[in-house]
Amino acid sequence: MTIYETFIIIAGLTGKNLRDKAFTEEIITAITHIKSLVIEPLKTEDFTAAMALMDEYNLDGEDAVHLAVAIRAGAQEILSNDKDFDVTSMKKSRSAGKLQHCS
């Protein structure tokens, strides 16, 4: 899940507006204080890899970028409720409690 998607989901669940600076800061603080969370930056090579993954697995662009970053980061699993990942080589988990931190 991207940081953007996280913002949208939290705003939708709370009914708050992302133009509210205090609310936005609260989200950022919460995310950045999650123990052992690693936020992976997007790199140019991720987009190149994503194009190949779109062809290989018939993914949309967003899913392909997520998968490309997960592969580059050495992830063993991807957390998703998206059935598109079922056809990929990446093990999928629907629960964050089952995921292991990749190093």
FIFI-67252 format. One record per residue (C-alpha): residue number from 1; x, y, z. Coordinates in Angstrom, 3 decimals, m for minus. Layout:
FIFI-67252
+-----+----------+----------+----------+
! pos !       xx !       yy !       zz !
+-----+----------+----------+----------+
! NUM !        X !        Y !        Z !
...
+-----+----------+----------+----------+
***
This chain:
FIFI-67252
+-----+----------+----------+----------+
! pos !       xx !       yy !       zz !
+-----+----------+----------+----------+
!   1 !    0.000 !    0.000 !    0.000 !
!   2 !    1.332 !    3.435 !   m0.785 !
!   3 !    1.481 !    6.309 !    1.676 !
!   4 !   m1.043 !    8.099 !   m0.539 !
!   5 !   m3.494 !    5.209 !   m0.316 !
!   6 !   m3.042 !    5.152 !    3.447 !
!   7 !   m3.916 !    8.853 !    3.627 !
!   8 !   m7.029 !    8.375 !    1.481 !
!   9 !   m8.258 !    5.391 !    3.496 !
!  10 !   m7.737 !    7.100 !    6.864 !
!  11 !   m9.439 !   10.272 !    5.652 !
!  12 !  m12.369 !    8.227 !    4.350 !
!  13 !  m12.717 !    6.259 !    7.573 !
!  14 !  m12.563 !    9.335 !    9.783 !
!  15 !  m14.457 !   11.747 !    7.546 !
!  16 !  m11.623 !   14.235 !    7.923 !
!  17 !  m10.139 !   16.344 !    5.139 !
!  18 !   m6.525 !   16.029 !    4.018 !
!  19 !   m6.395 !   19.825 !    3.745 !
!  20 !   m6.432 !   19.818 !    7.560 !
!  21 !   m2.738 !   20.223 !    8.365 !
!  22 !   m3.047 !   18.951 !   11.950 !
!  23 !   m4.835 !   15.810 !   10.736 !
!  24 !   m2.228 !   15.226 !    8.033 !
!  25 !    0.585 !   15.658 !   10.563 !
!  26 !   m1.166 !   13.165 !   12.841 !
!  27 !   m1.199 !   10.569 !   10.048 !
!  28 !    2.457 !   11.179 !    9.200 !
!  29 !    3.462 !   10.891 !   12.856 !
!  30 !    1.508 !    7.662 !   13.270 !
!  31 !    3.041 !    6.109 !   10.145 !
!  32 !    6.608 !    7.154 !   10.888 !
!  33 !    6.425 !    5.796 !   14.431 !
!  34 !    5.457 !    2.255 !   13.457 !
!  35 !    8.247 !    0.100 !   14.843 !
!  36 !   10.348 !   m1.604 !   12.145 !
!  37 !    8.358 !   m0.060 !    9.275 !
!  38 !   10.575 !    0.548 !    6.269 !
!  39 !    9.285 !    2.987 !    3.664 !
!  40 !   10.886 !    2.111 !    0.341 !
!  41 !   11.563 !    4.954 !   m2.075 !
!  42 !   10.577 !    4.579 !   m5.710 !
!  43 !   13.567 !    4.253 !   m8.006 !
!  44 !   13.757 !    4.607 !  m11.767 !
!  45 !   14.487 !    0.894 !  m12.116 !
!  46 !   11.182 !    0.115 !  m10.365 !
!  47 !    9.255 !    1.609 !  m13.264 !
!  48 !   11.265 !   m0.391 !  m15.798 !
!  49 !   10.694 !   m3.586 !  m13.805 !
!  50 !    7.002 !   m2.722 !  m13.443 !
!  51 !    6.572 !   m2.565 !  m17.225 !
!  52 !    7.927 !   m6.118 !  m17.522 !
!  53 !    5.725 !   m7.298 !  m14.638 !
!  54 !    2.655 !   m5.815 !  m16.320 !
!  55 !    3.325 !   m8.053 !  m19.318 !
!  56 !    4.369 !  m11.116 !  m17.298 !
!  57 !    1.394 !  m11.136 !  m14.919 !
!  58 !   m1.158 !   m8.932 !  m16.711 !
!  59 !   m1.088 !   m6.436 !  m13.801 !
!  60 !   m2.221 !   m2.834 !  m13.861 !
!  61 !    0.463 !   m0.183 !  m13.455 !
!  62 !   m0.115 !    0.420 !   m9.759 !
!  63 !    0.089 !   m3.267 !   m8.823 !
!  64 !    3.133 !   m3.739 !  m11.026 !
!  65 !    4.985 !   m0.880 !   m9.289 !
!  66 !    4.085 !   m2.313 !   m5.869 !
!  67 !    5.370 !   m5.729 !   m6.918 !
!  68 !    8.552 !   m4.310 !   m8.464 !
!  69 !    9.418 !   m2.456 !   m5.248 !
!  70 !    8.610 !   m5.525 !   m3.132 !
!  71 !   10.911 !   m7.682 !   m5.260 !
!  72 !   13.730 !   m5.098 !   m5.161 !
!  73 !   13.370 !   m4.795 !   m1.389 !
!  74 !   13.680 !   m8.550 !   m0.985 !
!  75 !   10.163 !   m9.038 !    0.356 !
!  76 !    8.995 !  m12.620 !    0.733 !
!  77 !    5.306 !  m11.688 !    0.974 !
!  78 !    3.043 !   m8.863 !   m0.059 !
!  79 !    0.104 !   m7.704 !    2.025 !
!  80 !   m2.943 !   m7.270 !   m0.182 !
!  81 !   m6.579 !   m8.114 !   m0.602 !
!  82 !   m6.088 !   m7.630 !   m4.354 !
!  83 !   m6.643 !  m10.875 !   m6.281 !
!  84 !   m4.306 !   m9.653 !   m9.041 !
!  85 !   m1.337 !  m10.693 !   m6.896 !
!  86 !   m2.600 !  m14.303 !   m6.810 !
!  87 !   m1.028 !  m14.921 !  m10.224 !
!  88 !    2.406 !  m13.574 !   m9.281 !
!  89 !    5.400 !  m15.372 !   m7.812 !
!  90 !    5.113 !  m13.278 !   m4.636 !
!  91 !    3.426 !  m14.983 !   m1.696 !
!  92 !    0.395 !  m12.962 !   m0.636 !
!  93 !   m0.877 !  m12.435 !    2.889 !
!  94 !   m4.167 !  m10.848 !    3.882 !
!  95 !   m3.019 !  m10.174 !    7.443 !
!  96 !   m0.137 !   m7.978 !    8.539 !
!  97 !    0.267 !  m10.187 !   11.599 !
!  98 !    1.570 !  m13.001 !    9.411 !
!  99 !    4.208 !  m10.946 !    7.608 !
! 100 !    7.883 !  m11.144 !    8.424 !
! 101 !   10.174 !   m8.132 !    8.198 !
! 102 !   12.511 !   m8.422 !    5.215 !
! 103 !   16.136 !   m7.411 !    5.583 !
+-----+----------+----------+----------+
***
